[in-house]
């Protein structure tokens, strides 16, 4: 015995078993269909007689309301479908018609609003997305469920972005109230639009925190110093309260150049041109002039403000000095000639057949690209020697290949140092330690190329320590303070005393509720040499410590005042050296209560930005936001979007 057929659509047809056909009985249709397959019968009724289904369903619903539940309602569907009241045909049970599955969604109007704002800021989507039909199909049911309490369209989301940016500005303004600030200026350009990113770096809870104040679009010839002062005024910060100004220098030029060549990248090693170089150089020069103008505005020679170059810029200058040496420059020029030949069409085709790739020809002003070019060329040494007979421009003497290896070995420590400079938590002390290690490792290579580079780094090191902000930060870093001379230590103390005086009433002793000493478990505690390997840098530090100018001093006084700050700074000479792999920010966090004067000074001196991570953030954010689909954003909206994105209002 077969299974009982219960599909209600069969009731619209008369089945003739003699010829295996089903005839539609709706109206005058009389359509004859082969067999009695339920899916075919249902398809015919749905597409040819949809009104009959609706009528039968309404009649069935009315009959149920008038007569109550029919007999057998809710029982298993082993019975034939009931006929509609007063109808000729059986009604279709609404439960038999498949309906889309609906699910309840727990979401608030605020969550929808924040999600849409995040789409156009953190996710970089255009405002026009809010009006796209596909997006409306997703969001309209949610808005209907909220009964009109929220509107989502391009204009409303633009207002939400402005509100989020205003809230972010209020938070930053509260952080900067009555504080000395360490400025960071970065430049970026995209689609012919230039943006000046103005930020500050702070120390918060034992870590560095970068806050973006504004991302202002600027035109050529505009007074950038006036723009910076205007932004500081918006945050109630006087230019006299600017402790330092860090500009990107060559790091900015490098990143801007990398971004600016996005539409003309290297193809098999052939450069697309240097059309952006003038704009990059102009941007870097404008930042340097802005720094000088700000110093003039804050008091000129008597100003507390000091200009600082980022770590990558200082290293770029030192390596550039070494690569400009005549023998080195000739060797690099020969390598560049071979790389250009490798990029020609016939040779490049031969490389592709062997699954090899020609190295990108370097940009002489960017030593990172020179390192990459030499590294790639050395990987193709065997190929060049095999093909030299047919392509004379690939010829390099055996001695030249050896010298290239020596040059690459001499640059390797600088390459490692440059990678460490990318850290977002890089303090001046970290930079100084990495610089010293790079210098020592380079000198230990012992080649014709390492000696000029080591000498160039030594010269640049003296220039770095000639900056009051740099030497003050090194002095406040117990890991490397022993390396300073007596004169440098005295200069650092003078600068720090001036910083304390600039703090005014803000610099007095803070009233803390729990004046506890540093815990022994503090990861910043511990004498030098207790942990870590004893490398060249550690041996240098130990030697300096044993013959240090630092003498034990007394504890800082209990009363407020400049004399007590001077005594506290002198007492710092008597502190034991901190191990070089300790976290200096965590170390000072441990002295928050017992040495509040030194703690406050450390929060300013160690906050000076030196890493070039900020310029990478600015350039990548502009590259992401100003996409081809949204390059027509007005300046205020662009500022608001970058303000929200760079301050990570919606954490990624």
C-alpha positions as CSV (number, residue, x, y, z in Angstrom):
1,X,0.0,0.0,0.0
2,X,1.5,3.3,-1.1
3,X,1.8,6.5,0.9
4,X,-1.4,8.6,1.1
5,X,-1.2,11.7,-1.1
6,X,-2.0,14.9,0.9
7,X,-0.8,17.7,-1.3
8,X,-3.8,20.2,-1.5
9,X,-3.0,21.3,-5.0
10,X,-4.1,17.9,-6.4
11,X,-7.7,19.0,-5.6
12,X,-7.5,21.5,-8.4
13,X,-7.1,18.7,-10.9
14,X,-8.9,15.6,-12.2
15,X,-6.6,12.6,-12.7
16,X,-7.3,10.1,-15.6
17,X,-5.4,6.9,-14.8
18,X,-6.2,5.5,-18.2
19,X,-3.9,7.9,-20.0
20,X,-2.0,9.2,-17.0
21,X,-3.0,12.8,-17.3
22,X,-4.3,15.5,-15.0
23,X,-6.8,18.2,-16.1
24,X,-7.0,21.6,-14.4
25,X,-10.6,22.3,-13.2
26,X,-10.1,26.0,-12.3
27,X,-12.4,28.1,-14.4
28,X,-12.2,27.3,-18.1
29,X,-8.5,26.4,-18.0
30,X,-8.9,22.7,-18.8
31,X,-5.1,22.4,-19.1
32,X,-4.1,18.8,-19.5
33,X,-0.8,17.9,-17.8
34,X,1.1,14.6,-18.1
35,X,1.1,12.6,-14.9
36,X,0.2,13.8,-11.5
37,X,3.5,15.0,-10.0
38,X,2.6,17.3,-7.2
39,X,5.4,19.8,-8.0
40,X,4.2,20.2,-11.6
41,X,0.6,20.7,-10.4
42,X,1.6,23.2,-7.8
43,X,3.8,25.2,-10.3
44,X,0.8,25.4,-12.7
45,X,-1.5,26.8,-10.1
46,X,1.0,29.2,-8.7
47,X,2.0,30.8,-12.0
48,X,-1.3,30.5,-14.0
49,X,-4.0,30.9,-11.2
50,X,-2.4,32.8,-8.3
51,X,-5.6,34.7,-7.6
52,X,-7.4,31.3,-7.0
53,X,-4.9,30.5,-4.3
54,X,-5.4,33.8,-2.6
55,X,-9.2,33.5,-2.8
56,X,-9.2,30.0,-1.4
57,X,-6.9,31.0,1.4
58,X,-9.1,33.9,2.5
59,X,-12.2,31.8,2.3
60,X,-10.5,29.2,4.5
61,X,-9.4,31.8,7.0
62,X,-12.9,33.3,7.2
63,X,-14.5,29.9,7.7
64,X,-12.1,29.1,10.5
65,X,-12.9,32.4,12.2
66,X,-16.7,31.8,11.9
67,X,-16.8,28.2,12.8
68,X,-13.8,27.8,15.1
69,X,-11.2,25.1,14.6
70,X,-12.4,22.4,12.2
71,X,-12.6,18.8,13.3
72,X,-9.3,17.2,13.4
73,X,-7.4,20.5,13.4
74,X,-3.9,20.0,14.5
75,X,-3.9,16.2,13.8
76,X,-1.4,14.6,11.5
77,X,-2.1,15.3,7.9
78,X,-3.4,11.8,7.0
79,X,-6.8,13.2,6.0
80,X,-7.8,14.9,2.9
81,X,-7.7,18.7,2.9
82,X,-11.0,20.3,3.9
83,X,-13.1,22.2,1.3
84,X,-13.4,25.9,1.7
85,X,-16.8,27.0,3.0
86,X,-19.1,27.6,0.0
87,X,-16.4,26.9,-2.4
88,X,-16.0,24.4,-5.1
89,X,-12.4,23.7,-4.7
90,X,-10.4,22.7,-1.7
91,X,-8.6,25.6,0.1
92,X,-4.8,25.5,0.3
93,X,-3.7,25.1,3.9
94,X,-1.4,28.2,4.6
95,X,0.9,25.8,6.4
96,X,1.4,23.9,3.2
97,X,2.8,26.9,1.4
98,X,6.6,27.4,2.1
99,X,7.4,30.8,3.6
100,X,10.8,32.4,4.2
101,X,12.2,31.8,7.6
102,X,12.2,35.0,9.7
103,X,14.5,35.4,12.7
104,X,14.4,37.9,15.6
105,X,17.4,40.2,15.6
106,X,18.6,41.9,18.8
107,X,20.0,45.2,17.8
108,X,19.5,48.8,19.0
109,X,19.2,52.1,17.0
110,X,22.6,53.1,18.5
111,X,24.3,49.9,17.3
112,X,23.0,50.5,13.7
113,X,24.1,54.1,13.8
114,X,27.6,53.2,15.0
115,X,27.9,50.4,12.5
116,X,27.1,52.7,9.6
117,X,29.6,55.3,10.9
118,X,32.2,52.6,11.2
119,X,31.6,51.5,7.6
120,X,32.5,54.9,6.2
121,X,35.4,55.6,8.7
122,X,37.2,52.5,9.8
123,X,36.1,50.4,6.8
124,X,36.6,53.1,4.2
125,X,33.2,52.7,2.4
126,X,31.7,55.6,0.5
127,X,28.6,57.5,1.8
128,X,26.7,56.4,-1.3
129,X,26.7,52.8,0.2
130,X,23.8,53.9,2.4
131,X,21.6,54.4,-0.6
132,X,22.6,51.2,-2.5
133,X,19.6,48.9,-3.1
134,X,21.4,45.8,-1.7
135,X,22.3,47.7,1.6
136,X,18.7,49.0,1.8
137,X,17.4,45.4,1.6
138,X,19.5,44.6,4.7
139,X,18.9,47.6,6.8
140,X,15.3,48.6,6.0
141,X,13.7,45.6,7.8
142,X,15.7,46.6,10.9
143,X,14.6,50.2,10.6
144,X,11.0,49.0,10.2
145,X,11.3,47.0,13.4
146,X,12.5,50.2,15.2
147,X,9.3,51.9,14.1
148,X,10.9,54.9,12.6
149,X,13.2,55.9,15.5
150,X,16.2,56.0,13.3
151,X,17.0,57.2,9.7
152,X,19.9,55.8,7.8
153,X,21.0,57.6,4.6
154,X,24.1,59.3,3.3
155,X,23.3,62.7,5.0
156,X,22.4,61.2,8.4
157,X,25.6,59.1,8.4
158,X,27.7,62.1,7.4
159,X,26.2,63.9,10.5
160,X,27.0,60.9,12.6
161,X,30.6,61.0,11.5
162,X,30.8,64.7,12.4
163,X,29.4,63.9,15.8
164,X,31.9,61.1,16.4
165,X,34.8,63.3,15.3
166,X,33.5,66.0,17.7
167,X,33.4,63.5,20.6
168,X,36.9,62.3,19.8
169,X,38.1,65.9,19.8
170,X,36.5,66.5,23.2
171,X,38.3,63.5,24.7
172,X,41.7,64.6,23.3
173,X,41.0,68.1,24.5
174,X,40.5,66.8,28.0
175,X,43.7,64.8,27.9
176,X,45.7,67.9,26.8
177,X,44.4,70.3,29.4
178,X,47.2,72.1,31.2
179,X,49.9,69.8,29.8
180,X,53.2,70.2,27.8
181,X,52.7,68.5,24.5
182,X,54.9,66.7,22.1
183,X,53.8,67.4,18.6
184,X,54.1,65.1,15.5
185,X,53.6,66.6,12.0
186,X,53.2,64.3,9.0
187,X,52.4,65.0,5.4
188,X,50.5,62.8,2.9
189,X,49.1,63.3,-0.6
190,X,46.6,61.5,-2.8
191,X,44.9,62.4,-6.0
192,X,46.5,65.8,-5.9
193,X,45.2,66.6,-2.4
194,X,47.7,67.2,0.4
195,X,46.9,66.6,4.0
196,X,48.8,67.8,7.1
197,X,48.3,65.3,10.0
198,X,48.8,67.0,13.3
199,X,49.1,64.7,16.4
200,X,50.5,64.5,19.9
201,X,52.2,61.6,21.7
202,X,51.4,60.9,25.3
203,X,52.5,58.4,27.9
204,X,49.4,56.7,29.4
205,X,49.6,53.8,31.9
206,X,53.1,52.8,31.0
207,X,52.7,52.9,27.2
208,X,52.9,55.5,24.4
209,X,49.6,56.7,22.9
210,X,49.4,58.8,19.7
211,X,46.4,61.1,19.4
212,X,45.5,62.8,16.2
213,X,44.4,66.5,16.6
214,X,43.5,67.2,13.0
215,X,44.1,66.1,9.4
216,X,43.8,69.4,7.6
217,X,43.9,69.6,3.8
218,X,46.4,72.3,2.8
219,X,47.1,74.1,-0.5
220,X,50.4,75.0,-2.0
221,X,52.1,78.0,-0.4
222,X,49.8,77.9,2.7
223,X,51.4,78.9,6.0
224,X,51.5,75.5,7.8
225,X,52.7,77.0,11.0
226,X,49.5,79.1,11.1
227,X,47.5,75.9,10.5
228,X,49.2,74.2,13.4
229,X,48.7,77.1,15.7
230,X,45.1,77.3,14.8
231,X,44.6,73.6,15.6
232,X,46.4,74.0,18.9
233,X,44.1,76.9,19.7
234,X,41.1,74.6,19.0
235,X,42.4,72.4,21.8
236,X,43.2,75.3,24.2
237,X,46.9,74.6,23.9
238,X,49.3,77.5,23.8
239,X,52.2,77.3,21.4
240,X,54.5,78.0,24.4
241,X,53.4,74.7,25.9
242,X,54.8,72.7,23.0
243,X,57.7,70.7,24.3
244,X,58.9,69.2,21.0
245,X,58.0,69.1,17.3
246,X,58.8,65.9,15.4
247,X,58.7,65.9,11.6
248,X,59.0,63.0,9.4
249,X,61.9,64.2,7.2
250,X,62.9,61.5,4.8
251,X,60.5,59.0,6.4
252,X,57.7,61.2,5.3
253,X,59.2,61.6,1.8
254,X,59.7,57.8,1.6
255,X,56.2,56.9,2.6
256,X,54.6,59.7,0.5
257,X,56.7,58.5,-2.5
258,X,55.6,54.9,-1.9
259,X,52.0,56.0,-1.9
260,X,52.3,58.4,-4.7
261,X,53.7,55.8,-7.0
262,X,50.7,53.5,-6.5
263,X,49.5,54.2,-10.0
264,X,53.0,53.7,-11.5
265,X,54.7,50.9,-9.7
266,X,57.8,49.1,-10.9
267,X,57.3,46.6,-13.7
268,X,60.0,44.0,-13.9
269,X,62.3,46.4,-12.1
270,X,61.9,49.5,-14.4
271,X,61.0,52.6,-12.4
272,X,57.9,54.4,-13.5
273,X,59.6,57.7,-13.1
274,X,60.4,60.2,-10.3
275,X,57.6,62.6,-11.0
276,X,56.6,62.7,-7.3
277,X,60.1,63.5,-6.0
278,X,59.7,67.3,-6.2
279,X,56.4,67.1,-4.3
280,X,58.0,64.9,-1.6
281,X,60.9,67.1,-1.2
282,X,58.6,70.2,-1.0
283,X,56.5,68.5,1.7
284,X,59.6,67.6,3.8
285,X,61.0,71.1,3.4
286,X,57.6,72.7,4.3
287,X,57.5,70.6,7.5
288,X,61.0,71.8,8.5
289,X,60.1,75.4,7.8
290,X,57.0,74.9,9.9
291,X,59.1,73.7,12.8
292,X,61.3,76.8,12.6
293,X,58.3,79.1,12.5
294,X,56.7,77.4,15.5
295,X,59.9,77.8,17.5
296,X,59.9,81.5,16.6
297,X,56.3,81.8,17.7
298,X,57.0,80.1,21.1
299,X,59.9,82.4,22.0
300,X,62.7,81.9,19.6
301,X,66.1,81.2,21.3
302,X,64.4,81.2,24.7
303,X,61.8,78.7,23.7
304,X,61.4,75.4,25.4
305,X,60.4,73.8,22.1
306,X,62.9,71.6,20.3
307,X,62.7,70.2,16.8
308,X,63.3,66.4,16.6
309,X,63.8,64.3,13.5
310,X,62.4,60.8,13.4
311,X,64.7,57.8,13.9
312,X,64.4,56.7,10.3
313,X,65.5,60.1,9.1
314,X,68.6,60.1,11.2
315,X,69.6,56.7,10.0
316,X,68.8,57.7,6.4
317,X,71.3,60.6,6.7
318,X,74.1,58.3,8.1
319,X,73.6,55.6,5.5
320,X,73.4,58.3,2.8
321,X,76.7,59.7,3.9
322,X,78.3,56.3,3.5
323,X,76.8,55.5,0.2
324,X,77.9,58.8,-1.2
325,X,81.5,57.7,-0.7
326,X,83.1,57.6,-4.2
327,X,84.1,53.9,-4.3
328,X,80.8,52.8,-2.9
329,X,78.8,55.1,-5.2
330,X,80.6,53.6,-8.3
331,X,79.9,50.0,-7.1
332,X,76.2,50.8,-6.6
333,X,76.1,52.5,-10.0
334,X,77.4,49.3,-11.6
335,X,74.8,47.2,-9.8
336,X,72.1,49.6,-10.9
337,X,73.3,49.3,-14.5
338,X,73.0,45.5,-14.4
339,X,69.5,45.8,-12.8
340,X,68.3,48.0,-15.5
341,X,69.5,45.5,-18.1
342,X,67.7,42.7,-16.2
343,X,64.5,44.7,-16.6
344,X,64.7,44.9,-20.4
345,X,62.1,42.8,-22.2
346,X,64.3,40.0,-23.6
347,X,66.2,39.4,-20.3
348,X,63.0,39.7,-18.2
349,X,61.4,37.1,-20.4
350,X,64.3,34.8,-19.9
351,X,64.0,35.3,-16.1
352,X,60.3,34.5,-16.2
353,X,61.0,31.2,-18.0
354,X,63.2,30.3,-15.0
355,X,60.7,31.5,-12.4
356,X,63.0,34.3,-11.5
357,X,62.3,38.0,-11.0
358,X,64.4,41.1,-11.8
359,X,65.1,43.3,-8.7
360,X,63.5,46.7,-8.7
361,X,65.9,49.5,-9.7
362,X,66.4,51.6,-6.6
363,X,65.7,55.2,-6.0
364,X,69.1,56.7,-5.0
365,X,67.6,58.9,-2.2
366,X,66.0,55.8,-0.5
367,X,68.7,53.5,0.9
368,X,66.1,50.8,1.7
369,X,65.4,50.4,-2.0
370,X,69.2,50.2,-2.6
371,X,69.5,47.4,-0.1
372,X,66.6,45.6,-1.7
373,X,68.1,46.0,-5.2
374,X,71.5,44.7,-4.1
375,X,69.9,41.8,-2.3
376,X,67.8,40.8,-5.3
377,X,70.8,41.2,-7.7
378,X,73.0,38.9,-5.6
379,X,70.3,36.2,-5.9
380,X,70.7,36.4,-9.7
381,X,74.5,36.2,-9.7
382,X,74.5,32.8,-11.4
383,X,72.0,33.9,-14.0
384,X,74.1,37.0,-14.8
385,X,77.3,35.0,-15.2
386,X,75.6,32.5,-17.5
387,X,74.0,35.2,-19.7
388,X,77.0,37.6,-19.7
389,X,78.4,36.2,-23.0
390,X,75.2,37.1,-24.9
391,X,74.3,40.3,-22.9
392,X,77.5,42.2,-22.1
393,X,75.8,44.7,-19.8
394,X,75.2,41.9,-17.3
395,X,79.0,41.6,-16.8
396,X,80.3,42.2,-13.3
397,X,83.8,41.1,-12.3
398,X,84.2,38.4,-9.6
399,X,85.6,41.0,-7.3
400,X,82.6,43.3,-7.8
401,X,80.3,40.5,-6.7
402,X,82.4,40.0,-3.6
403,X,82.3,43.7,-2.8
404,X,78.5,43.7,-3.3
405,X,78.3,41.0,-0.6
406,X,80.5,43.0,1.7
407,X,78.4,46.1,1.1
408,X,75.2,44.2,1.9
409,X,76.8,42.8,5.1
410,X,77.7,46.3,6.1
411,X,74.2,47.5,5.6
412,X,72.5,44.6,7.3
413,X,72.7,46.0,10.9
414,X,71.2,49.3,9.6
415,X,68.4,47.3,8.0
416,X,67.7,45.6,11.3
417,X,67.8,48.9,13.2
418,X,65.3,50.4,10.6
419,X,62.9,47.6,11.3
420,X,63.1,48.3,15.0
421,X,62.3,51.9,14.4
422,X,58.9,50.9,13.1
423,X,57.6,50.1,16.6
424,X,54.8,52.3,17.8
425,X,56.2,52.1,21.3
426,X,59.7,53.4,20.4
427,X,61.0,55.9,22.9
428,X,64.2,58.0,22.4
429,X,66.0,55.6,24.7
430,X,64.9,52.7,22.6
431,X,66.1,54.5,19.5
432,X,69.4,55.4,21.1
433,X,70.0,51.8,22.2
434,X,69.2,50.5,18.7
435,X,71.4,53.1,17.2
436,X,74.4,52.1,19.4
437,X,73.8,48.4,18.7
438,X,73.7,49.2,15.0
439,X,77.0,51.2,15.2
440,X,78.8,48.5,17.1
441,X,77.5,45.7,14.8
442,X,78.5,47.7,11.7
443,X,82.0,48.4,13.1
444,X,82.5,44.7,13.8
445,X,81.9,43.7,10.2
446,X,85.4,45.0,9.4
447,X,85.1,45.7,5.7
448,X,85.9,48.6,3.4
449,X,82.2,49.6,3.6
450,X,81.5,49.2,7.3
451,X,84.2,51.6,8.4
452,X,82.8,54.7,6.5
453,X,79.3,53.8,7.7
454,X,80.3,53.5,11.3
455,X,82.1,56.8,11.1
456,X,79.1,58.4,9.6
457,X,76.9,57.1,12.4
458,X,79.3,58.4,15.0
459,X,79.1,61.9,13.5
460,X,75.3,61.8,13.4
461,X,75.2,60.5,16.9
462,X,77.0,63.7,18.1
463,X,74.4,65.8,16.3
464,X,71.6,63.8,17.9
465,X,72.9,64.4,21.4
466,X,73.3,68.1,20.6
467,X,69.5,68.3,20.8
468,X,68.2,69.2,24.3
469,X,65.0,67.1,24.0
470,X,67.0,64.0,22.9
471,X,69.7,64.3,25.6
472,X,67.0,65.0,28.3
473,X,65.1,61.8,27.3
474,X,68.3,59.8,27.4
475,X,69.1,61.2,30.8
476,X,65.6,60.2,32.0
477,X,66.2,56.6,30.7
478,X,68.1,54.7,33.4
479,X,69.2,52.1,30.8
480,X,71.4,54.5,28.8
481,X,71.9,57.6,31.0
482,X,75.4,56.3,32.0
483,X,76.6,56.9,28.4
484,X,76.2,60.7,28.7
485,X,79.1,62.9,29.5
486,X,79.1,65.3,32.4
487,X,78.4,68.2,30.1
488,X,75.5,66.4,28.4
489,X,74.0,65.4,31.8
490,X,74.2,69.0,33.0
491,X,72.5,70.2,29.8
492,X,69.8,67.6,30.2
493,X,69.1,68.7,33.8
494,X,68.9,72.4,32.8
495,X,66.4,71.5,30.1
496,X,64.3,69.4,32.4
497,X,64.3,72.2,35.0
498,X,63.0,74.6,32.4
499,X,60.3,72.0,31.5
500,X,59.3,71.8,35.1
501,X,59.1,75.6,35.3
502,X,56.9,75.7,32.2
503,X,54.5,73.3,33.9
504,X,53.9,76.0,36.5
505,X,51.3,75.0,39.1
506,X,50.7,71.8,37.2
507,X,54.2,70.7,38.0
508,X,53.7,70.6,41.8
509,X,53.5,67.5,43.8
510,X,50.3,65.6,43.0
511,X,48.1,64.4,45.8
512,X,47.7,60.6,45.3
513,X,45.6,58.4,47.5
514,X,47.9,55.5,47.6
515,X,51.6,56.4,47.8
516,X,52.9,52.9,47.5
517,X,56.4,52.0,46.5
518,X,57.2,50.1,43.4
519,X,56.4,46.4,43.7
520,X,59.4,44.0,43.5
521,X,57.5,42.1,40.8
522,X,57.6,45.2,38.5
523,X,59.0,44.1,35.2
524,X,60.9,47.3,35.0
525,X,62.8,46.6,38.2
526,X,66.1,44.7,38.4
527,X,69.7,45.6,38.2
528,X,71.5,45.7,34.9
529,X,73.2,42.5,33.8
530,X,70.8,40.3,35.7
531,X,68.9,39.4,32.6
532,X,69.7,39.1,28.9
533,X,72.7,38.2,26.9
534,X,76.0,40.0,27.4
535,X,76.5,41.4,23.8
536,X,78.7,44.3,22.7
537,X,76.2,46.9,23.8
538,X,75.9,45.3,27.2
539,X,79.7,45.3,27.6
540,X,79.8,48.9,26.6
541,X,77.2,49.8,29.2
542,X,79.0,47.8,31.9
543,X,82.2,49.6,31.2
544,X,80.6,53.0,31.3
545,X,78.8,52.1,34.5
546,X,82.0,51.1,36.2
547,X,83.7,54.4,35.2
548,X,80.5,56.6,35.3
549,X,80.3,60.2,36.1
550,X,77.2,59.5,38.0
551,X,77.6,59.6,41.7
552,X,75.2,58.5,44.4
553,X,73.0,61.4,45.5
554,X,70.5,62.1,48.2
555,X,66.7,61.6,48.0
556,X,64.6,64.4,46.6
557,X,63.2,66.8,49.1
558,X,59.7,66.6,50.4
559,X,58.7,70.2,49.5
560,X,57.7,71.5,46.2
561,X,59.8,73.9,44.2
562,X,62.6,74.2,41.7
563,X,65.3,73.3,44.2
564,X,63.6,70.1,45.0
565,X,63.3,69.2,41.3
566,X,67.0,70.0,40.9
567,X,67.8,67.7,43.8
568,X,65.6,65.0,42.5
569,X,67.4,65.2,39.1
570,X,70.8,65.0,40.8
571,X,69.6,62.1,42.9
572,X,68.8,60.3,39.7
573,X,72.6,59.9,39.1
574,X,72.7,57.6,42.1
575,X,70.1,55.2,40.8
576,X,71.4,51.8,39.6
577,X,71.4,51.2,35.9
578,X,68.4,49.5,34.5
579,X,68.8,46.4,32.3
580,X,68.8,47.4,28.7
581,X,65.8,45.1,27.8
582,X,63.6,46.6,30.5
583,X,60.5,48.7,29.7
584,X,61.4,52.2,30.8
585,X,57.8,53.4,30.7
586,X,56.7,50.6,33.1
587,X,59.8,51.4,35.2
588,X,58.7,55.1,35.7
589,X,55.1,54.0,36.3
590,X,56.5,52.3,39.4
591,X,57.8,55.6,40.7
592,X,54.5,57.5,40.1
593,X,53.8,57.9,43.9
594,X,57.2,57.9,45.5
595,X,58.9,60.3,43.0
596,X,56.1,62.4,41.5
597,X,58.3,65.2,40.2
598,X,60.6,62.9,38.3
599,X,57.6,60.9,37.2
600,X,55.9,63.9,35.7
601,X,59.1,65.0,33.9
602,X,59.6,61.5,32.5
603,X,56.0,61.5,31.1
604,X,57.0,64.5,29.0
605,X,60.6,63.7,28.1
606,X,59.9,60.1,27.1
607,X,56.8,61.1,25.1
608,X,58.8,62.8,22.3
609,X,57.9,60.9,19.1
610,X,60.8,59.3,17.2
611,X,59.1,56.3,15.4
612,X,57.8,56.9,11.9
613,X,54.8,54.6,12.5
614,X,52.6,57.7,12.6
615,X,53.5,58.8,9.1
616,X,52.7,55.3,7.9
617,X,49.3,55.6,9.6
618,X,48.6,59.0,8.0
619,X,49.6,57.9,4.5
620,X,47.8,54.6,4.6
621,X,44.7,56.1,6.1
622,X,44.6,58.8,3.4
623,X,45.3,56.1,0.7
624,X,42.4,54.0,2.2
625,X,39.9,56.8,2.6
626,X,40.5,58.8,-0.6
627,X,39.7,55.9,-2.9
628,X,38.7,56.4,-6.5
629,X,35.0,56.0,-5.4
630,X,35.2,58.8,-2.8
631,X,38.0,61.2,-4.0
632,X,35.5,64.1,-4.0
633,X,35.0,64.4,-0.2
634,X,35.0,67.9,1.0
635,X,37.8,69.0,3.4
636,X,35.8,69.1,6.6
637,X,34.3,65.6,5.9
638,X,37.8,64.3,5.1
639,X,39.1,65.8,8.4
640,X,36.2,64.2,10.4
641,X,36.7,60.8,8.8
642,X,40.5,60.8,9.4
643,X,39.9,62.1,13.0
644,X,37.7,59.1,13.7
645,X,39.9,56.6,11.9
646,X,43.3,57.6,13.2
647,X,42.1,57.9,16.8
648,X,40.6,54.4,16.5
649,X,37.2,55.4,17.8
650,X,36.0,52.1,16.4
651,X,38.8,49.8,17.4
652,X,40.1,47.6,14.7
